[in-house]
């Protein structure tokens, strides 16, 4: 069990990402730095660096500008990760906040949704 959005968690998430053949294929033309954090706890953010669909590195986020940022309350992250709330609904209702190119996000929306659903595959401890 890894604490949600810890360095260990994001590394386990990277492994799941790279095991997902469809996700990697759908994102073969996508490269970006993605920052994830719990609302109000940006100092504890983690990042995933994706190059041509492959997650190349994961760990604590540094202070540089990221291509995309995703943040939500712990409760809403949990609903997303367990499938109780869908990624599209989370974004439309602003329960999942997003910063970055909306045009790029829309182009890769199905892969983006898959990447969020994939969070359920990481053994997660929600007690932070």
N, CA, C and O atoms as CSV, one atom per row, in Angstrom:
chain,resi,resn,atom,element,x,y,z
A,1,UNK,N,N,0.836,-1.200,0.000
A,1,UNK,CA,C,0.000,0.000,0.000
A,1,UNK,C,C,0.873,1.253,0.000
A,1,UNK,O,O,1.804,1.382,0.796
A,2,UNK,N,N,0.563,2.141,-0.880
A,2,UNK,CA,C,1.289,3.410,-0.951
A,2,UNK,C,C,0.334,4.549,-0.613
A,2,UNK,O,O,-0.822,4.556,-1.037
A,3,UNK,N,N,0.837,5.510,0.157
A,3,UNK,CA,C,0.009,6.677,0.454
A,3,UNK,C,C,-0.291,7.402,-0.840
A,3,UNK,O,O,0.598,7.609,-1.666
A,4,UNK,N,N,-1.548,7.790,-1.016
A,4,UNK,CA,C,-1.986,8.435,-2.238
A,4,UNK,C,C,-1.138,9.668,-2.546
A,4,UNK,O,O,-0.896,10.508,-1.680
A,5,UNK,N,N,-0.698,9.754,-3.791
A,5,UNK,CA,C,0.132,10.834,-4.321
A,5,UNK,C,C,1.461,11.019,-3.588
A,5,UNK,O,O,2.020,12.115,-3.560
A,6,UNK,N,N,1.956,9.933,-2.998
A,6,UNK,CA,C,3.316,9.959,-2.443
A,6,UNK,C,C,4.282,9.627,-3.582
A,6,UNK,O,O,3.859,9.239,-4.671
A,7,UNK,N,N,5.569,9.782,-3.322
A,7,UNK,CA,C,6.560,9.433,-4.349
A,7,UNK,C,C,6.447,7.958,-4.734
A,7,UNK,O,O,6.557,7.612,-5.910
A,8,UNK,N,N,6.230,7.094,-3.748
A,8,UNK,CA,C,6.103,5.655,-4.017
A,8,UNK,C,C,4.852,5.391,-4.855
A,8,UNK,O,O,4.863,4.566,-5.769
A,9,UNK,N,N,3.777,6.106,-4.527
A,9,UNK,CA,C,2.525,5.920,-5.254
A,9,UNK,C,C,2.681,6.312,-6.723
A,9,UNK,O,O,2.268,5.564,-7.609
A,10,UNK,N,N,3.268,7.467,-6.986
A,10,UNK,CA,C,3.388,7.932,-8.375
A,10,UNK,C,C,4.327,7.013,-9.169
A,10,UNK,O,O,4.154,6.856,-10.377
A,11,UNK,N,N,5.304,6.412,-8.511
A,11,UNK,CA,C,6.183,5.456,-9.203
A,11,UNK,C,C,5.423,4.172,-9.548
A,11,UNK,O,O,5.622,3.598,-10.619
A,12,UNK,N,N,4.554,3.726,-8.641
A,12,UNK,CA,C,3.714,2.554,-8.920
A,12,UNK,C,C,2.722,2.874,-10.044
A,12,UNK,O,O,2.433,2.025,-10.887
A,13,UNK,N,N,2.211,4.097,-10.045
A,13,UNK,CA,C,1.298,4.561,-11.096
A,13,UNK,C,C,2.017,4.580,-12.448
A,13,UNK,O,O,1.435,4.211,-13.469
A,14,UNK,N,N,3.270,5.005,-12.451
A,14,UNK,CA,C,4.071,5.014,-13.680
A,14,UNK,C,C,4.204,3.593,-14.241
A,14,UNK,O,O,4.124,3.389,-15.452
A,15,UNK,N,N,4.405,2.621,-13.359
A,15,UNK,CA,C,4.508,1.223,-13.801
A,15,UNK,C,C,3.204,0.771,-14.451
A,15,UNK,O,O,3.225,0.116,-15.492
A,16,UNK,N,N,2.063,1.121,-13.837
A,16,UNK,CA,C,0.757,0.768,-14.404
A,16,UNK,C,C,0.562,1.444,-15.762
A,16,UNK,O,O,0.062,0.834,-16.708
A,17,UNK,N,N,0.964,2.708,-15.840
A,17,UNK,CA,C,0.864,3.471,-17.096
A,17,UNK,C,C,1.596,2.727,-18.200
A,17,UNK,O,O,1.054,2.522,-19.286
A,18,UNK,N,N,2.834,2.323,-17.919
A,18,UNK,CA,C,3.668,1.687,-18.940
A,18,UNK,C,C,3.225,0.261,-19.281
A,18,UNK,O,O,3.593,-0.258,-20.335
A,19,UNK,N,N,2.456,-0.367,-18.423
A,19,UNK,CA,C,1.898,-1.695,-18.715
A,19,UNK,C,C,0.678,-1.587,-19.631
A,19,UNK,O,O,0.285,-2.562,-20.272
A,20,UNK,N,N,0.081,-0.386,-19.687
A,20,UNK,CA,C,-1.171,-0.188,-20.420
A,20,UNK,C,C,-0.874,0.109,-21.900
A,20,UNK,O,O,-0.621,1.249,-22.289
A,21,UNK,N,N,-0.914,-0.935,-22.688
A,21,UNK,CA,C,-0.568,-0.859,-24.116
A,21,UNK,C,C,-1.447,0.140,-24.868
A,21,UNK,O,O,-0.951,0.923,-25.678
A,22,UNK,N,N,-2.744,0.108,-24.597
A,22,UNK,CA,C,-3.679,0.994,-25.292
A,22,UNK,C,C,-3.380,2.459,-24.948
A,22,UNK,O,O,-3.375,3.315,-25.833
A,23,UNK,N,N,-3.138,2.740,-23.692
A,23,UNK,CA,C,-2.828,4.115,-23.267
A,23,UNK,C,C,-1.570,4.619,-23.965
A,23,UNK,O,O,-1.555,5.725,-24.506
A,24,UNK,N,N,-0.527,3.812,-23.952
A,24,UNK,CA,C,0.733,4.213,-24.591
A,24,UNK,C,C,0.537,4.432,-26.089
A,24,UNK,O,O,1.075,5.383,-26.655
A,25,UNK,N,N,-0.232,3.555,-26.729
A,25,UNK,CA,C,-0.488,3.675,-28.161
A,25,UNK,C,C,-1.307,4.935,-28.478
A,25,UNK,O,O,-0.992,5.662,-29.420
A,26,UNK,N,N,-2.359,5.186,-27.687
A,26,UNK,CA,C,-3.210,6.363,-27.906
A,26,UNK,C,C,-2.440,7.671,-27.697
A,26,UNK,O,O,-2.799,8.709,-28.254
A,27,UNK,N,N,-1.388,7.607,-26.897
A,27,UNK,CA,C,-0.610,8.817,-26.583
A,27,UNK,C,C,0.750,8.841,-27.278
A,27,UNK,O,O,1.651,9.561,-26.846
A,28,UNK,N,N,0.908,8.058,-28.352
A,28,UNK,CA,C,2.225,7.956,-29.001
A,28,UNK,C,C,2.754,9.292,-29.523
A,28,UNK,O,O,3.960,9.441,-29.719
A,29,UNK,N,N,1.870,10.262,-29.749
A,29,UNK,CA,C,2.299,11.592,-30.199
A,29,UNK,C,C,2.231,12.625,-29.079
A,29,UNK,O,O,2.292,13.827,-29.337
A,30,UNK,N,N,2.106,12.160,-27.839
A,30,UNK,CA,C,1.926,13.052,-26.682
A,30,UNK,C,C,3.147,13.013,-25.766
A,30,UNK,O,O,3.599,11.944,-25.355
A,31,UNK,N,N,3.666,14.184,-25.458
A,31,UNK,CA,C,4.750,14.318,-24.479
A,31,UNK,C,C,4.399,15.496,-23.580
A,31,UNK,O,O,4.005,16.556,-24.065
A,32,UNK,N,N,4.542,15.309,-22.256
A,32,UNK,CA,C,4.189,16.382,-21.325
A,32,UNK,C,C,4.702,16.083,-19.929
A,32,UNK,O,O,5.020,14.943,-19.589
A,33,UNK,N,N,4.774,17.133,-19.133
A,33,UNK,CA,C,5.010,16.981,-17.697
A,33,UNK,C,C,3.657,17.206,-17.023
A,33,UNK,O,O,2.959,18.178,-17.313
A,34,UNK,N,N,3.300,16.296,-16.126
A,34,UNK,CA,C,1.989,16.351,-15.476
A,34,UNK,C,C,2.196,16.372,-13.960
A,34,UNK,O,O,2.886,15.525,-13.392
A,35,UNK,N,N,1.587,17.351,-13.340
A,35,UNK,CA,C,1.695,17.529,-11.888
A,35,UNK,C,C,0.352,17.171,-11.253
A,35,UNK,O,O,-0.701,17.599,-11.723
A,36,UNK,N,N,0.403,16.375,-10.170
A,36,UNK,CA,C,-0.802,15.951,-9.453
A,36,UNK,C,C,-0.667,16.372,-7.995
A,36,UNK,O,O,0.404,16.234,-7.403
A,37,UNK,N,N,-1.740,16.881,-7.422
A,37,UNK,CA,C,-1.700,17.173,-5.988
A,37,UNK,C,C,-3.097,17.274,-5.395
A,37,UNK,O,O,-4.098,17.395,-6.102
A,38,UNK,N,N,-3.123,17.220,-4.070
A,38,UNK,CA,C,-4.364,17.355,-3.321
A,38,UNK,C,C,-4.589,18.842,-3.091
A,38,UNK,O,O,-3.672,19.568,-2.710
A,39,UNK,N,N,-5.801,19.279,-3.324
A,39,UNK,CA,C,-6.147,20.693,-3.173
A,39,UNK,C,C,-5.649,21.234,-1.832
A,39,UNK,O,O,-5.895,20.649,-0.777
A,40,UNK,N,N,-4.947,22.359,-1.899
A,40,UNK,CA,C,-4.422,22.979,-0.690
A,40,UNK,C,C,-3.086,22.417,-0.234
A,40,UNK,O,O,-2.510,22.901,0.740
A,41,UNK,N,N,-2.584,21.393,-0.934
A,41,UNK,CA,C,-1.318,20.757,-0.532
A,41,UNK,C,C,-0.363,20.693,-1.715
A,41,UNK,O,O,0.232,19.653,-1.996
A,42,UNK,N,N,-0.227,21.816,-2.401
A,42,UNK,CA,C,0.607,21.848,-3.595
A,42,UNK,C,C,2.070,21.544,-3.292
A,42,UNK,O,O,2.786,21.038,-4.157
A,43,UNK,N,N,2.521,21.844,-2.081
A,43,UNK,CA,C,3.922,21.565,-1.715
A,43,UNK,C,C,4.238,20.070,-1.749
A,43,UNK,O,O,5.395,19.685,-1.913
A,44,UNK,N,N,3.219,19.231,-1.596
A,44,UNK,CA,C,3.426,17.776,-1.632
A,44,UNK,C,C,3.156,17.169,-2.998
A,44,UNK,O,O,2.936,15.963,-3.105
A,45,UNK,N,N,3.169,17.983,-4.040
A,45,UNK,CA,C,2.817,17.515,-5.389
A,45,UNK,C,C,3.813,16.487,-5.922
A,45,UNK,O,O,4.983,16.463,-5.542
A,46,UNK,N,N,3.303,15.639,-6.815
A,46,UNK,CA,C,4.149,14.670,-7.529
A,46,UNK,C,C,3.981,14.915,-9.022
A,46,UNK,O,O,3.020,15.544,-9.464
A,47,UNK,N,N,4.942,14.402,-9.789
A,47,UNK,CA,C,4.882,14.618,-11.234
A,47,UNK,C,C,5.138,13.326,-11.986
A,47,UNK,O,O,5.772,12.393,-11.492
A,48,UNK,N,N,4.619,13.315,-13.200
A,48,UNK,CA,C,4.842,12.224,-14.135
A,48,UNK,C,C,5.321,12.870,-15.427
A,48,UNK,O,O,4.693,13.805,-15.924
A,49,UNK,N,N,6.416,12.384,-15.967
A,49,UNK,CA,C,6.941,12.919,-17.221
A,49,UNK,C,C,6.719,11.866,-18.305
A,49,UNK,O,O,7.209,10.740,-18.222
A,50,UNK,N,N,5.961,12.276,-19.325
A,50,UNK,CA,C,5.563,11.376,-20.401
A,50,UNK,C,C,6.225,11.835,-21.694
A,50,UNK,O,O,6.167,13.011,-22.053
A,51,UNK,N,N,6.859,10.883,-22.391
A,51,UNK,CA,C,7.467,11.162,-23.694
A,51,UNK,C,C,6.933,10.168,-24.704
A,51,UNK,O,O,7.141,8.961,-24.582
A,52,UNK,N,N,6.239,10.693,-25.708
A,52,UNK,CA,C,5.655,9.870,-26.773
A,52,UNK,C,C,4.827,8.717,-26.200
A,52,UNK,O,O,4.903,7.582,-26.670
A,53,UNK,N,N,4.029,9.039,-25.167
A,53,UNK,CA,C,3.118,8.071,-24.576
A,53,UNK,C,C,3.697,7.209,-23.480
A,53,UNK,O,O,2.948,6.535,-22.773
A,54,UNK,N,N,5.019,7.208,-23.315
A,54,UNK,CA,C,5.669,6.371,-22.304
A,54,UNK,C,C,6.010,7.235,-21.091
A,54,UNK,O,O,6.594,8.310,-21.227
A,55,UNK,N,N,5.638,6.751,-19.907
A,55,UNK,CA,C,6.001,7.457,-18.673
A,55,UNK,C,C,7.490,7.211,-18.424
A,55,UNK,O,O,7.911,6.084,-18.165
A,56,UNK,N,N,8.272,8.277,-18.508
A,56,UNK,CA,C,9.731,8.169,-18.401
A,56,UNK,C,C,10.245,8.353,-16.985
A,56,UNK,O,O,11.243,7.739,-16.606
A,57,UNK,N,N,9.572,9.197,-16.186
A,57,UNK,CA,C,9.993,9.352,-14.802
A,57,UNK,C,C,8.836,9.836,-13.953
A,57,UNK,O,O,7.867,10.410,-14.449
A,58,UNK,N,N,8.963,9.586,-12.652
A,58,UNK,CA,C,7.930,9.959,-11.696
A,58,UNK,C,C,8.602,10.240,-10.363
A,58,UNK,O,O,9.601,9.613,-10.010
A,59,UNK,N,N,8.046,11.183,-9.635
A,59,UNK,CA,C,8.595,11.510,-8.317
A,59,UNK,C,C,8.020,12.808,-7.807
A,59,UNK,O,O,6.975,13.264,-8.271
A,60,UNK,N,N,8.705,13.400,-6.851
A,60,UNK,CA,C,8.256,14.679,-6.295
A,60,UNK,C,C,8.329,15.747,-7.378
A,60,UNK,O,O,9.281,15.798,-8.157
A,61,UNK,N,N,7.315,16.595,-7.414
A,61,UNK,CA,C,7.288,17.663,-8.407
A,61,UNK,C,C,8.220,18.791,-7.965
A,61,UNK,O,O,8.259,19.160,-6.791
A,62,UNK,N,N,8.958,19.323,-8.915
A,62,UNK,CA,C,9.784,20.480,-8.585
A,62,UNK,C,C,8.983,21.745,-8.890
A,62,UNK,O,O,7.813,21.663,-9.267
A,63,UNK,N,N,9.592,22.884,-8.733
A,63,UNK,CA,C,8.853,24.143,-8.858
A,63,UNK,C,C,8.747,24.652,-10.293
A,63,UNK,O,O,8.181,25.719,-10.530
A,64,UNK,N,N,9.288,23.897,-11.254
A,64,UNK,CA,C,9.181,24.361,-12.648
A,64,UNK,C,C,7.725,24.321,-13.118
A,64,UNK,O,O,6.867,23.701,-12.489
A,65,UNK,N,N,7.477,24.983,-14.212
A,65,UNK,CA,C,6.134,24.991,-14.797
A,65,UNK,C,C,5.886,23.631,-15.459
A,65,UNK,O,O,6.746,23.102,-16.164
A,66,UNK,N,N,4.722,23.090,-15.222
A,66,UNK,CA,C,4.336,21.807,-15.814
A,66,UNK,C,C,3.355,22.065,-16.956
A,66,UNK,O,O,2.635,23.064,-16.951
A,67,UNK,N,N,3.331,21.163,-17.929
A,67,UNK,CA,C,2.399,21.304,-19.052
A,67,UNK,C,C,0.952,21.179,-18.583
A,67,UNK,O,O,0.059,21.874,-19.067
A,68,UNK,N,N,0.747,20.273,-17.627
A,68,UNK,CA,C,-0.588,20.051,-17.075
A,68,UNK,C,C,-0.499,19.937,-15.559
A,68,UNK,O,O,0.473,19.413,-15.014
A,69,UNK,N,N,-1.529,20.436,-14.893
A,69,UNK,CA,C,-1.667,20.271,-13.445
A,69,UNK,C,C,-3.077,19.764,-13.178
A,69,UNK,O,O,-4.049,20.262,-13.745
A,70,UNK,N,N,-3.170,18.771,-12.311
A,70,UNK,CA,C,-4.453,18.209,-11.907
A,70,UNK,C,C,-4.511,18.218,-10.391
A,70,UNK,O,O,-3.585,17.753,-9.727
A,71,UNK,N,N,-5.601,18.749,-9.841
A,71,UNK,CA,C,-5.748,18.730,-8.398
A,71,UNK,C,C,-7.211,18.634,-8.020
A,71,UNK,O,O,-8.092,19.074,-8.758
A,72,UNK,N,N,-7.456,18.046,-6.848
A,72,UNK,CA,C,-8.803,17.842,-6.333
A,72,UNK,C,C,-8.694,17.623,-4.830
A,72,UNK,O,O,-7.603,17.439,-4.289
A,73,UNK,N,N,-9.838,17.647,-4.175
A,73,UNK,CA,C,-9.843,17.298,-2.750
A,73,UNK,C,C,-9.513,15.811,-2.632
A,73,UNK,O,O,-9.689,15.057,-3.590
A,74,UNK,N,N,-9.041,15.394,-1.475
A,74,UNK,CA,C,-8.735,13.972,-1.263
A,74,UNK,C,C,-9.978,13.125,-1.522
A,74,UNK,O,O,-9.888,12.063,-2.137
A,75,UNK,N,N,-11.128,13.586,-1.059
A,75,UNK,CA,C,-12.380,12.853,-1.244
A,75,UNK,C,C,-12.706,12.671,-2.729
A,75,UNK,O,O,-13.130,11.593,-3.145
A,76,UNK,N,N,-12.509,13.721,-3.523
A,76,UNK,CA,C,-12.794,13.607,-4.954
A,76,UNK,C,C,-11.765,12.760,-5.685
A,76,UNK,O,O,-12.123,12.050,-6.625
A,77,UNK,N,N,-10.494,12.811,-5.282
A,77,UNK,CA,C,-9.487,11.915,-5.868
A,77,UNK,C,C,-9.900,10.467,-5.610
A,77,UNK,O,O,-9.814,9.615,-6.494
A,78,UNK,N,N,-10.348,10.209,-4.384
A,78,UNK,CA,C,-10.739,8.844,-4.016
A,78,UNK,C,C,-11.919,8.383,-4.875
A,78,UNK,O,O,-11.934,7.245,-5.345
A,79,UNK,N,N,-12.900,9.252,-5.081
A,79,UNK,CA,C,-14.057,8.910,-5.923
A,79,UNK,C,C,-13.619,8.620,-7.355
A,79,UNK,O,O,-14.145,7.712,-7.999
A,80,UNK,N,N,-12.656,9.391,-7.848
A,80,UNK,CA,C,-12.128,9.160,-9.195
A,80,UNK,C,C,-11.401,7.824,-9.274
A,80,UNK,O,O,-11.636,7.024,-10.180
A,81,UNK,N,N,-10.518,7.599,-8.311
A,81,UNK,CA,C,-9.674,6.395,-8.319
A,81,UNK,C,C,-10.485,5.113,-8.143
A,81,UNK,O,O,-10.101,4.058,-8.646
A,82,UNK,N,N,-11.599,5.204,-7.433
A,82,UNK,CA,C,-12.415,4.005,-7.205
A,82,UNK,C,C,-13.514,3.840,-8.250
A,82,UNK,O,O,-14.242,2.848,-8.232
A,83,UNK,N,N,-13.637,4.806,-9.164
A,83,UNK,CA,C,-14.640,4.719,-10.208
A,83,UNK,C,C,-16.007,5.225,-9.791
A,83,UNK,O,O,-16.956,5.148,-10.571
A,84,UNK,N,N,-16.128,5.742,-8.574
A,84,UNK,CA,C,-17.403,6.277,-8.099
A,84,UNK,C,C,-17.800,7.532,-8.899
A,84,UNK,O,O,-18.980,7.854,-9.037
A,85,UNK,N,N,-16.777,8.229,-9.419
A,85,UNK,CA,C,-17.028,9.422,-10.231
A,85,UNK,C,C,-16.168,9.314,-11.481
A,85,UNK,O,O,-14.979,9.006,-11.394
A,86,UNK,N,N,-16.753,9.563,-12.627
A,86,UNK,CA,C,-16.015,9.491,-13.879
A,86,UNK,C,C,-15.159,10.726,-14.111
A,86,UNK,O,O,-15.497,11.807,-13.627
A,87,UNK,N,N,-14.048,10.586,-14.849
A,87,UNK,CA,C,-13.143,11.706,-15.114
A,87,UNK,C,C,-13.814,12.887,-15.814
A,87,UNK,O,O,-13.573,14.039,-15.452
A,88,UNK,N,N,-14.639,12.613,-16.796
A,88,UNK,CA,C,-15.288,13.704,-17.540
A,88,UNK,C,C,-16.235,14.477,-16.617
A,88,UNK,O,O,-16.236,15.708,-16.608
A,89,UNK,N,N,-17.042,13.741,-15.839
A,89,UNK,CA,C,-17.963,14.384,-14.897
A,89,UNK,C,C,-17.185,15.196,-13.860
A,89,UNK,O,O,-17.600,16.291,-13.481
A,90,UNK,N,N,-16.064,14.656,-13.411
A,90,UNK,CA,C,-15.243,15.356,-12.417
A,90,UNK,C,C,-14.734,16.692,-12.962
A,90,UNK,O,O,-14.714,17.695,-12.248
A,91,UNK,N,N,-14.326,16.696,-14.231
A,91,UNK,CA,C,-13.836,17.938,-14.833
A,91,UNK,C,C,-14.983,18.918,-15.087
A,91,UNK,O,O,-14.856,20.109,-14.804
A,92,UNK,N,N,-16.086,18.424,-15.612
A,92,UNK,CA,C,-17.219,19.305,-15.930
A,92,UNK,C,C,-17.813,19.961,-14.686
A,92,UNK,O,O,-18.283,21.097,-14.743
A,93,UNK,N,N,-17.791,19.245,-13.569
A,93,UNK,CA,C,-18.343,19.786,-12.327
A,93,UNK,C,C,-17.263,20.484,-11.492
A,93,UNK,O,O,-17.519,20.926,-10.372
A,94,UNK,N,N,-16.066,20.575,-12.047
A,94,UNK,CA,C,-14.923,21.223,-11.395
A,94,UNK,C,C,-14.528,20.573,-10.063
A,94,UNK,O,O,-13.952,21.223,-9.191
A,95,UNK,N,N,-14.847,19.279,-9.920
A,95,UNK,CA,C,-14.368,18.542,-8.746
A,95,UNK,C,C,-12.914,18.130,-8.954
A,95,UNK,O,O,-12.165,17.907,-8.002
A,96,UNK,N,N,-12.540,18.035,-10.231
A,96,UNK,CA,C,-11.138,17.832,-10.606
A,96,UNK,C,C,-10.725,19.105,-11.326
A,96,UNK,O,O,-11.274,19.451,-12.372
A,97,UNK,N,N,-9.759,19.789,-10.756
A,97,UNK,CA,C,-9.289,21.044,-11.351
A,97,UNK,C,C,-8.158,20.720,-12.319
A,97,UNK,O,O,-7.437,19.735,-12.161
A,98,UNK,N,N,-8.030,21.567,-13.312
A,98,UNK,CA,C,-7.128,21.280,-14.412
A,98,UNK,C,C,-6.485,22.576,-14.892
A,98,UNK,O,O,-7.153,23.602,-15.020
A,99,UNK,N,N,-5.194,22.518,-15.154
A,99,UNK,CA,C,-4.500,23.655,-15.757
A,99,UNK,C,C,-3.632,23.108,-16.876
A,99,UNK,O,O,-2.899,22.137,-16.682
A,100,UNK,N,N,-3.711,23.728,-18.048
A,100,UNK,CA,C,-2.946,23.278,-19.205
A,100,UNK,C,C,-3.744,23.508,-20.469
A,100,UNK,O,O,-4.821,24.104,-20.429
A,101,UNK,N,N,-3.227,23.042,-21.582
A,101,UNK,CA,C,-3.883,23.238,-22.874
A,101,UNK,C,C,-5.175,22.419,-22.977
A,101,UNK,O,O,-5.144,21.189,-23.020
A,102,UNK,N,N,-6.301,23.122,-23.015
A,102,UNK,CA,C,-7.591,22.434,-23.140
A,102,UNK,C,C,-7.699,21.760,-24.511
A,102,UNK,O,O,-8.314,20.700,-24.629
A,103,UNK,N,N,-7.117,22.354,-25.531
A,103,UNK,CA,C,-7.152,21.770,-26.879
A,103,UNK,C,C,-6.447,20.404,-26.868
A,103,UNK,O,O,-6.961,19.431,-27.420
A,104,UNK,N,N,-5.285,20.342,-26.244
A,104,UNK,CA,C,-4.550,19.076,-26.152
A,104,UNK,C,C,-5.341,18.077,-25.312
A,104,UNK,O,O,-5.451,16.906,-25.676
A,105,UNK,N,N,-5.890,18.538,-24.191
A,105,UNK,CA,C,-6.666,17.645,-23.317
A,105,UNK,C,C,-7.868,17.061,-24.063
A,105,UNK,O,O,-8.177,15.879,-23.912
A,106,UNK,N,N,-8.539,17.879,-24.860
A,106,UNK,CA,C,-9.700,17.388,-25.611
A,106,UNK,C,C,-9.265,16.384,-26.685
A,106,UNK,O,O,-9.951,15.390,-26.927
A,107,UNK,N,N,-8.144,16.645,-27.314
A,107,UNK,CA,C,-7.622,15.739,-28.349
A,107,UNK,C,C,-7.362,14.345,-27.777
A,107,UNK,O,O,-7.589,13.338,-28.448
A,108,UNK,N,N,-6.884,14.298,-26.533
A,108,UNK,CA,C,-6.522,13.021,-25.898
A,108,UNK,C,C,-7.489,12.646,-24.780
A,108,UNK,O,O,-7.104,11.945,-23.845
A,109,UNK,N,N,-8.748,13.105,-24.863
A,109,UNK,CA,C,-9.692,12.909,-23.754
A,109,UNK,C,C,-9.874,11.445,-23.373
A,109,UNK,O,O,-9.891,11.137,-22.181
A,110,UNK,N,N,-10.009,10.535,-24.323
A,110,UNK,CA,C,-10.227,9.130,-23.939
A,110,UNK,C,C,-9.003,8.558,-23.234
A,110,UNK,O,O,-9.142,7.777,-22.292
A,111,UNK,N,N,-7.807,8.938,-23.679
A,111,UNK,CA,C,-6.590,8.483,-23.001
A,111,UNK,C,C,-6.477,9.119,-21.622
A,111,UNK,O,O,-6.054,8.463,-20.671
A,112,UNK,N,N,-6.852,10.394,-21.504
A,112,UNK,CA,C,-6.842,11.093,-20.224
A,112,UNK,C,C,-7.774,10.386,-19.236
A,112,UNK,O,O,-7.416,10.165,-18.080
A,113,UNK,N,N,-8.971,10.037,-19.709
A,113,UNK,CA,C,-9.918,9.325,-18.849
A,113,UNK,C,C,-9.360,7.966,-18.429
A,113,UNK,O,O,-9.489,7.566,-17.272
A,114,UNK,N,N,-8.745,7.267,-19.367
A,114,UNK,CA,C,-8.129,5.967,-19.070
A,114,UNK,C,C,-7.041,6.110,-18.018
A,114,UNK,O,O,-6.929,5.281,-17.114
A,115,UNK,N,N,-6.236,7.166,-18.137
A,115,UNK,CA,C,-5.142,7.365,-17.175
A,115,UNK,C,C,-5.684,7.606,-15.767
A,115,UNK,O,O,-5.070,7.186,-14.786
A,116,UNK,N,N,-6.821,8.275,-15.663
A,116,UNK,CA,C,-7.408,8.507,-14.331
A,116,UNK,C,C,-8.071,7.238,-13.791
A,116,UNK,O,O,-7.964,6.942,-12.601
A,117,UNK,N,N,-8.750,6.491,-14.656
A,117,UNK,CA,C,-9.355,5.222,-14.208
A,117,UNK,C,C,-8.282,4.241,-13.736
A,117,UNK,O,O,-8.508,3.442,-12.828
A,118,UNK,N,N,-7.121,4.318,-14.364
A,118,UNK,CA,C,-6.001,3.419,-14.043
A,118,UNK,C,C,-5.501,3.595,-12.606
A,118,UNK,O,O,-4.833,2.712,-12.068
A,119,UNK,N,N,-5.820,4.720,-11.994
A,119,UNK,CA,C,-5.387,4.957,-10.607
A,119,UNK,C,C,-5.879,3.857,-9.677
A,119,UNK,O,O,-5.253,3.579,-8.654
A,120,UNK,N,N,-7.008,3.227,-10.031
A,120,UNK,CA,C,-7.567,2.183,-9.172
A,120,UNK,C,C,-6.654,0.958,-9.113
A,120,UNK,O,O,-6.792,0.135,-8.207
A,121,UNK,N,N,-5.729,0.822,-10.054
A,121,UNK,CA,C,-4.843,-0.346,-10.078
A,121,UNK,C,C,-3.665,-0.219,-9.109
A,121,UNK,O,O,-2.966,-1.199,-8.848
A,122,UNK,N,N,-3.447,0.975,-8.584
A,122,UNK,CA,C,-2.338,1.186,-7.644
A,122,UNK,C,C,-2.857,0.931,-6.228
A,122,UNK,O,O,-3.799,1.597,-5.797
A,123,UNK,N,N,-2.257,-0.032,-5.485
A,123,UNK,CA,C,-2.683,-0.254,-4.103
A,123,UNK,C,C,-2.471,1.035,-3.299
A,123,UNK,O,O,-1.347,1.514,-3.150
A,124,UNK,N,N,-3.579,1.581,-2.785
A,124,UNK,CA,C,-3.534,2.918,-2.213
A,124,UNK,C,C,-4.026,2.966,-0.773
A,124,UNK,O,O,-5.050,2.379,-0.425
A,125,UNK,N,N,-3.278,3.671,0.041
A,125,UNK,CA,C,-3.717,4.018,1.392
A,125,UNK,C,C,-4.218,5.450,1.340
A,125,UNK,O,O,-3.508,6.351,0.894
A,126,UNK,N,N,-5.444,5.655,1.798
A,126,UNK,CA,C,-6.064,6.976,1.769
A,126,UNK,C,C,-5.879,7.721,3.089
A,126,UNK,O,O,-6.318,8.863,3.219
A,127,UNK,N,N,-5.234,7.088,4.068
A,127,UNK,CA,C,-4.971,7.744,5.357
A,127,UNK,C,C,-3.711,8.565,5.235
A,127,UNK,O,O,-2.607,8.024,5.303
A,128,UNK,N,N,-3.859,9.856,5.058
A,128,UNK,CA,C,-2.683,10.699,4.838
A,128,UNK,C,C,-2.244,11.396,6.102
A,128,UNK,O,O,-1.267,12.144,6.087
